[in-house]
């Protein structure tokens, strides 16, 4: 225990160092931006003063929701640019070329990179038991505000900035977000990020902007507003979303999003609305019914299992509706394994396959290795067997030796390749030398052949992934050979990526 | 009297023949090939490919494969070094691509395990990232939200969400083409079809159908073969101009619907 505390203290120290270093770098970023003429300190001050002045004259919602008001009482951002006074670039001391700060600026360019940072931040945050502060530092606020309006910046950066600002929640910040939203030049997906993020804002003005955005002409924005409203999830949100679900004017994608939004809200009213919408829909409106099923699928399985089972039992002549039920359960909260196990014996092979896939992707997939292995022995449909191997891959205690015997006898090539992938994942923890030898002799040559000759890029890449996972001497040799012979640039890229890491 | 009845018979015979000719459908000698390019509002997406991001201090890369039912599987890894700490993680990916009313939604789940090390101590963490994005066919990007949950054994967990964008694979723009080769056999239309995606992947179908001489339209039903399991399409072609008037079905787990009457 003491050792753990010591360790925790040690990491807390590292975390503090990390925070300090981040702060120093943030300052560098601002200096660098100022050098590029991107940030105008006094301009920001003026902007805040203008906003404060405007807020004093009008209700903040007027500013948020009516761009014309903004024009009269402060002018659009572009015209207010003349109030801003730039720091002359010659007054900024010369920064070293390609500084760490610049590298960090580049680092935030791509979202895939950002997500790693996000994970890392979360890890550090977890170690230090520190959540991201709700109140942004002035520098971070200024930086995000600058990015929000920077038309030269990538859409990704601007969406990130909008998200950060919306969560900040101050009235002044929301006013600026409202202006960005009302600007006709603002890209649709930035508008969408603004209204969705406002759902996380603690400021009630956020909700008002969302309720305006929900009437927007563009469905991308409307759907984002619906998602924002579902995050708020209060009585008004339930009422608004319920209206959209039963609306005859809204587009099918908007109705579908509203149903999904209701499904996320933990309220009996939301549940009742969806169930009643399902039963009042005419059977011909199959897509709508499937949307409702998907919406309810997000709730805890203990709340929906009876409703879903009824649909499965009563709609034997409607395979797509039954399939929709199983697919919806993929997103359900709680232990879905017992519900899905019941449907692994369904007459419809598509339903069985979908149930296996749901088990393959579930967070809580139960301890059902034995049942899955038994089904593998009797299942006649190769497509279902393929999904059974994937479901077994999500079982923590899958007995690799028993399953391996089934896989090596598998007659369908697609199912067999999926089985090999299951084996490759588990080989690392297996101590069975015979099995490894068997894999090298039987699976590796077949995987190599598929990686070189399959007509689908997904199949070629899939074979390469399996060989990489297996991590045996033979699989490495096969990867070398594929690298030398393959004409598929994606395959080459993936193998070279592996080699570089080694 | 006999001559008259013969003449009458001939006359009646001609009338019957005319009636038969008039009411008999014109038989088409069917051996048609059709080719259609879909570059407008209908899309089919295959996200198979590698996704990389090298950056200062680290990198992230993953590979996705999409099967004929629109299910995604993959794996990847990421590493990051900062402030004398190394973070390494590897992850498995599952997900799906679905499309309804022209809106394509991609859902992915990254289950990861990793370590944070300062050279002396190493701490393990696990986590899950759930990505839900919609495809912007114009910009060639997928935009949405990523939700992260990271747990460190003995320390607890943190979760948060933020916007997420990914670029589509370079060779994937959602366009596709359809080639149908049909012959007539016993008044039924039979044949084979190929659906070719923008990345060159080809899915094969078998075709059955009927030609309606009254409307001059052919109805085709495309059913799966091994390569296209789970996919099916119904197509109506106006034979007067060879244009598709209706297309409806499911390809790679994505619903396709277009009416052009």
Interface residues (C-beta under 8 A of the other chain):
Chain A: X4 X7 X8 X10 X11 X14 X17 X18 X21 X100 X103 X104 X106 X107 X109 X110 X111 X112 X113 X114 X115 X116 X117 X118 X119 X120 X122 X123 X124 X125 X126 X127 X129 X131 X132 X155 X156 X159 X160 X162 X163 X189 X192 X193 X196 X197 X220 X251 X252 X253 X256 X287 X290 X291 X350 X353 X357 X360 X361 X363 X383 X390 X414 X421 X425 X455 X456 X457 X458 X459 X461 X462 X464 X465 X468 X469 X490 X493 X494 X497 X501
Chain B: X46 X48 X49 X50 X51 X52 X53 X55 X56 X57 X58 X60 X61 X63 X64 X65 X66 X67 X69 X71 X73 X74 X75 X77 X78 X80 X82 X83 X84 X85 X87 X89 X92 X94 X95 X100 X101 X102 X103 X109 X112 X114 X116 X118 X121 X123 X125 X127 X128 X129 X134 X136 X139 X141 X143 X145 X146 X148 X149 X150 X151 X152 X154 X155 X156 X157 X158 X159 X160 X162 X163 X164 X165 X166 X169 X199 X200 X201 X202 X226 X227 X229 X230 X255
